[in-house]
Amino acid sequence: MAAVTLFAAAAQSASGADCIVADPTATPLNVRAEPQGRVLSVLGNGTAVQVVEERAHGGKRWAKVARNGKALGWVFAAYLDCAAADGKSKSAPMHPRTPPP
């Protein structure tokens, strides 16, 4: 039960995070209508997005993302590299960016 509570708290704090697509396979990241839903489009590595919502579905984390204020859809959250405006990670489950020296 505690793990579920921790995940929910972390997911809520990630909303509004600035992120970049960071798929280790270097393939475009699918943007879906809903978690595990039909593919609407793809995003290339390095594309900047904002997380507007996070949700667990099928045991995996999904993030609803936007670009330039326009909602795009849902992506697999593990392939996002996110940091707050101050350079610190906003959500432990996502891959935090290392701040520049």
MOWO-V518991 format. One record per pair of residues at least 6 apart in sequence whose ideal C-beta (glycine too) atoms are under 7 Angstrom apart, sorted by the first residue. I is the first residue (numbers start at 1). J is the second residue. If there is no record, write none. Layout:
BEGIN
i=I j=J
i=I j=J
END
This chain:
BEGIN
i=7 j=56
i=10 j=91
i=10 j=92
i=10 j=93
i=11 j=54
i=13 j=90
i=13 j=91
i=14 j=51
i=14 j=54
i=14 j=82
i=14 j=90
i=14 j=91
i=14 j=94
i=15 j=51
i=15 j=52
i=15 j=53
i=15 j=54
i=16 j=50
i=16 j=51
i=17 j=50
i=17 j=51
i=17 j=82
i=17 j=84
i=17 j=90
i=17 j=91
i=18 j=48
i=18 j=50
i=18 j=82
i=18 j=83
i=18 j=85
i=19 j=49
i=19 j=51
i=19 j=80
i=19 j=81
i=19 j=82
i=20 j=46
i=20 j=47
i=20 j=48
i=20 j=81
i=21 j=29
i=21 j=43
i=21 j=44
i=21 j=45
i=21 j=46
i=21 j=47
i=21 j=49
i=21 j=79
i=21 j=80
i=22 j=45
i=22 j=79
i=22 j=80
i=22 j=81
i=22 j=95
i=23 j=29
i=23 j=45
i=23 j=79
i=26 j=45
i=28 j=42
i=28 j=43
i=28 j=44
i=29 j=42
i=29 j=43
i=29 j=75
i=29 j=79
i=30 j=39
i=30 j=42
i=30 j=75
i=31 j=40
i=31 j=41
i=31 j=42
i=31 j=43
i=31 j=72
i=31 j=73
i=31 j=75
i=32 j=38
i=32 j=39
i=32 j=40
i=32 j=73
i=32 j=74
i=33 j=40
i=33 j=73
i=34 j=74
i=35 j=55
i=35 j=57
i=35 j=62
i=35 j=74
i=36 j=57
i=36 j=58
i=37 j=74
i=40 j=73
i=43 j=49
i=49 j=65
i=49 j=66
i=49 j=67
i=49 j=72
i=50 j=65
i=50 j=66
i=51 j=63
i=51 j=65
i=51 j=82
i=52 j=64
i=52 j=65
i=52 j=66
i=52 j=71
i=53 j=64
i=54 j=61
i=54 j=62
i=54 j=63
i=54 j=77
i=55 j=62
i=60 j=76
i=61 j=77
i=61 j=78
i=61 j=93
i=62 j=74
i=62 j=75
i=62 j=76
i=62 j=77
i=63 j=74
i=63 j=75
i=63 j=77
i=63 j=80
i=64 j=71
i=64 j=74
i=65 j=72
i=65 j=75
i=66 j=72
i=77 j=94
i=80 j=94
i=81 j=95
i=81 j=97
i=82 j=89
i=82 j=90
i=82 j=91
i=82 j=94
i=82 j=96
i=83 j=89
i=83 j=90
i=83 j=96
i=83 j=97
i=84 j=90
i=87 j=99
i=89 j=96
END
